[in-house]
Amino acid sequence: MKRQFGLKYRLDPTPSQEARLRVRAGHARFVWNHALAECLAAWERGERVPRYGTMAGWIIAA
């Protein structure tokens, strides 16, 4: 029988580390929202929604 279990971890960053984590989370949110907007625009135009590889290429090209 296969047993599954989960582990929980808790971060306790210093104030400077917390600030850097917040900035990185903001960057990730910006990239996600931009990709989502592009996908929704393509959907509205009746085009195919871009795949992950295409969207990853946008990040590298920028």
C-alpha positions as CSV (number, residue, x, y, z in Angstrom):
1,M,0.0,0.0,0.0
2,K,1.3,3.4,-1.0
3,R,1.2,6.1,1.8
4,Q,1.1,9.7,0.9
5,F,2.0,12.4,3.4
6,G,2.7,16.1,3.2
7,L,5.3,18.3,4.8
8,K,4.7,21.9,5.9
9,Y,7.5,24.5,6.0
10,R,7.4,27.9,7.5
11,L,9.5,30.8,6.3
12,D,10.8,33.3,8.9
13,P,12.6,35.9,6.7
14,T,14.4,38.9,8.0
15,P,12.8,42.3,7.1
16,S,15.2,42.8,4.2
17,Q,14.5,39.2,2.9
18,E,10.8,39.8,3.3
19,A,11.1,43.0,1.2
20,R,13.0,41.2,-1.6
21,L,10.4,38.3,-1.5
22,R,7.6,40.8,-1.9
23,V,9.3,42.5,-4.9
24,R,9.9,39.1,-6.6
25,A,6.2,38.1,-6.0
26,G,5.2,41.4,-7.6
27,H,7.3,40.7,-10.6
28,A,5.8,37.2,-10.9
29,R,2.3,38.6,-10.6
30,F,3.1,41.2,-13.4
31,V,4.4,38.5,-15.8
32,W,1.4,36.2,-15.0
33,N,-1.1,39.0,-15.6
34,H,0.6,40.1,-18.9
35,A,0.5,36.5,-20.2
36,L,-3.1,36.1,-19.1
37,A,-4.1,39.3,-20.9
38,E,-2.3,38.1,-24.1
39,C,-4.2,34.8,-23.9
40,L,-7.5,36.4,-23.4
41,A,-6.9,38.8,-26.3
42,A,-6.0,35.9,-28.6
43,W,-9.2,34.1,-27.4
44,E,-11.3,37.2,-28.2
45,R,-9.8,37.5,-31.7
46,G,-10.7,33.9,-32.3
47,E,-7.0,32.7,-32.4
48,R,-5.5,29.8,-30.6
49,V,-4.3,30.5,-27.1
50,P,-0.4,30.5,-27.1
51,R,1.3,27.5,-25.5
52,Y,3.7,27.7,-22.6
53,G,6.8,27.5,-24.9
54,T,5.6,30.5,-26.9
55,M,4.9,32.6,-23.8
56,A,8.3,31.6,-22.2
57,G,9.9,32.9,-25.4
58,W,8.2,36.3,-24.8
59,I,10.0,36.6,-21.5
60,I,13.4,35.7,-23.0
61,A,12.9,38.1,-25.9
62,A,12.0,41.0,-23.6
